[in-house]
Amino acid sequence: MDTDRPHIEGGCTCGAARYRLKARPMFVHCCHCTWCQRETGSAFAVNALIEATCVELLQGQPVAYTLPSASGSGQVFSRCTECGVTLWSNYSGAGDKVHFIRVGTLDDPSVAPPDIHIFTSTKSPWVTLPKDVPAVAEYYQSSDYWSIESIDRYKAAKGS
């Protein structure tokens, strides 16, 4: 992400919900699991992990829906009340403390390219992964790929 730009904005398709990121994401996942494929109706989901306190709602009030997840703990999707676009989701691991921002909802999605491709064991065979971005068959240990700063931010957000 371009750290020279202090605020990155995004929103839904209809414009009723708008938000601002007040910090750069801790890490960006491109997830190729079959759950993300089904939830997005696409080949993958690109999510920027950021502290919930660093997401400022500018307009609208997203509604939260809990959907099943592979873990069995459920995943909470925050969607525009008007057009239904998912702006971010929350997983049980960090609860409501860390948002997984849907990068496609950023005004300029190019500012948050994937730091890693995950669950590539179930990626669509026609998707070609870039050679310069790490890719793992399933999930990974954060300490193997995240910066110390991002790990510290994540721990602080969770309160651990």
C-alpha positions as CSV (number, residue, x, y, z in Angstrom):
1,M,0.0,0.0,0.0
2,D,1.2,3.5,-0.7
3,T,2.2,4.8,2.7
4,D,2.4,8.4,1.4
5,R,-1.3,8.5,1.2
6,P,-2.6,8.7,4.8
7,H,-6.2,8.0,4.0
8,I,-7.6,5.5,1.6
9,E,-11.3,5.5,0.9
10,G,-13.8,3.0,-0.4
11,G,-17.4,2.1,-0.4
12,C,-20.2,0.1,-2.0
13,T,-21.5,0.1,-5.5
14,C,-24.5,2.5,-4.9
15,G,-22.5,5.0,-2.8
16,A,-24.7,4.7,0.3
17,A,-21.9,3.3,2.4
18,R,-18.5,5.0,2.5
19,Y,-15.4,4.3,4.7
20,R,-11.8,5.5,5.2
21,L,-8.8,3.5,6.2
22,K,-6.7,5.6,8.6
23,A,-3.7,3.3,8.4
24,R,-2.2,1.0,5.8
25,P,-3.4,-2.6,6.1
26,M,-1.4,-5.0,8.2
27,F,-1.4,-7.6,5.4
28,V,-3.4,-8.5,2.3
29,H,-4.7,-12.0,1.5
30,C,-5.8,-13.3,-1.8
31,C,-7.9,-16.3,-0.8
32,H,-8.6,-19.1,-3.2
33,C,-10.7,-21.3,-0.9
34,T,-14.0,-22.6,-2.1
35,W,-15.8,-20.7,0.6
36,C,-14.5,-17.4,-0.8
37,Q,-15.2,-18.4,-4.3
38,R,-18.8,-19.1,-3.4
39,E,-19.2,-16.0,-1.3
40,T,-17.8,-13.7,-4.0
41,G,-19.1,-15.5,-7.0
42,S,-15.6,-15.2,-8.3
43,A,-12.3,-17.2,-8.3
44,F,-11.0,-15.6,-5.1
45,A,-11.4,-12.9,-2.5
46,V,-8.8,-10.2,-1.8
47,N,-9.0,-9.0,1.8
48,A,-6.9,-6.3,3.5
49,L,-6.5,-6.9,7.2
50,I,-6.8,-3.8,9.3
51,E,-7.7,-2.8,12.9
52,A,-11.4,-2.0,13.2
53,T,-10.4,1.2,15.0
54,C,-8.6,2.3,11.8
55,V,-11.7,2.1,9.7
56,E,-13.8,5.3,9.8
57,L,-17.3,5.0,8.6
58,L,-18.0,8.2,6.5
59,Q,-21.6,7.5,5.6
60,G,-24.2,4.7,5.9
61,Q,-24.5,2.0,8.5
62,P,-23.5,-1.4,7.2
63,V,-25.7,-4.3,8.4
64,A,-23.9,-7.5,9.7
65,Y,-24.8,-11.0,8.5
66,T,-23.3,-14.1,10.0
67,L,-22.7,-16.8,7.4
68,P,-21.4,-20.3,7.9
69,S,-17.6,-20.8,7.6
70,A,-15.3,-23.8,7.2
71,S,-14.2,-23.4,10.8
72,G,-17.7,-23.8,12.0
73,S,-17.5,-20.5,13.9
74,G,-19.2,-18.4,11.3
75,Q,-18.0,-15.3,9.5
76,V,-19.7,-11.9,9.9
77,F,-20.1,-9.9,6.7
78,S,-20.8,-6.1,6.9
79,R,-22.8,-5.1,3.9
80,C,-24.4,-1.9,2.5
81,T,-28.1,-1.8,3.5
82,E,-29.0,-0.5,0.0
83,C,-27.1,-2.5,-2.5
84,G,-25.8,-5.4,-0.4
85,V,-22.1,-5.2,-1.3
86,T,-19.8,-6.7,1.3
87,L,-17.5,-4.0,2.6
88,W,-15.6,-6.1,5.1
89,S,-15.9,-9.3,7.1
90,N,-14.8,-10.5,10.5
91,Y,-13.6,-14.0,11.5
92,S,-13.8,-15.5,14.9
93,G,-10.1,-15.4,15.5
94,A,-10.0,-11.7,16.0
95,G,-13.7,-11.1,16.2
96,D,-14.8,-7.5,15.6
97,K,-11.3,-6.1,16.4
98,V,-9.9,-6.8,12.9
99,H,-11.7,-6.1,9.6
100,F,-11.0,-8.0,6.4
101,I,-11.7,-5.1,4.0
102,R,-12.8,-6.3,0.6
103,V,-10.1,-4.7,-1.6
104,G,-12.4,-4.4,-4.5
105,T,-14.5,-1.8,-2.5
106,L,-11.5,0.6,-2.3
107,D,-11.7,3.5,-4.6
108,D,-8.3,2.5,-5.9
109,P,-7.9,-1.3,-5.3
110,S,-4.4,-1.1,-6.8
111,V,-3.1,0.4,-3.5
112,A,-3.5,-3.0,-1.7
113,P,-2.1,-5.8,-3.9
114,P,-1.9,-9.3,-2.3
115,D,1.0,-10.0,0.1
116,I,0.2,-13.8,-0.2
117,H,-2.1,-16.2,-2.0
118,I,-3.7,-18.7,0.4
119,F,-5.7,-21.9,-0.1
120,T,-4.2,-22.3,-3.5
121,S,-4.9,-26.1,-3.4
122,T,-8.4,-25.2,-4.4
123,K,-7.7,-22.3,-6.8
124,S,-9.3,-22.3,-10.2
125,P,-6.9,-24.0,-12.6
126,W,-7.1,-21.1,-15.0
127,V,-5.8,-18.6,-12.4
128,T,-2.1,-17.9,-12.9
129,L,-0.3,-16.8,-9.7
130,P,2.5,-14.2,-9.9
131,K,5.9,-15.6,-9.2
132,D,7.0,-12.8,-6.9
133,V,4.1,-13.2,-4.4
134,P,4.2,-16.0,-1.8
135,A,1.6,-18.7,-2.3
136,V,0.6,-21.5,0.1
137,A,-1.6,-24.6,-0.4
138,E,-3.7,-23.9,2.7
139,Y,-3.0,-21.3,5.5
140,Y,0.3,-20.3,7.0
141,Q,2.0,-19.0,10.2
142,S,1.9,-15.2,10.3
143,S,5.4,-15.1,11.7
144,D,6.7,-16.6,8.4
145,Y,5.3,-13.7,6.2
146,W,4.2,-10.7,8.3
147,S,6.4,-7.9,9.4
148,I,7.1,-7.5,13.1
149,E,5.2,-4.2,13.0
150,S,2.1,-6.0,11.5
151,I,2.3,-8.8,14.1
152,D,2.5,-6.2,16.9
153,R,-0.5,-4.3,15.5
154,Y,-2.5,-7.5,15.2
155,K,-1.8,-8.5,18.8
156,A,-2.6,-5.0,20.0
157,A,-5.9,-5.0,18.1
158,K,-6.9,-8.3,19.6
159,G,-5.8,-7.2,23.1
160,S,-3.3,-10.0,23.5
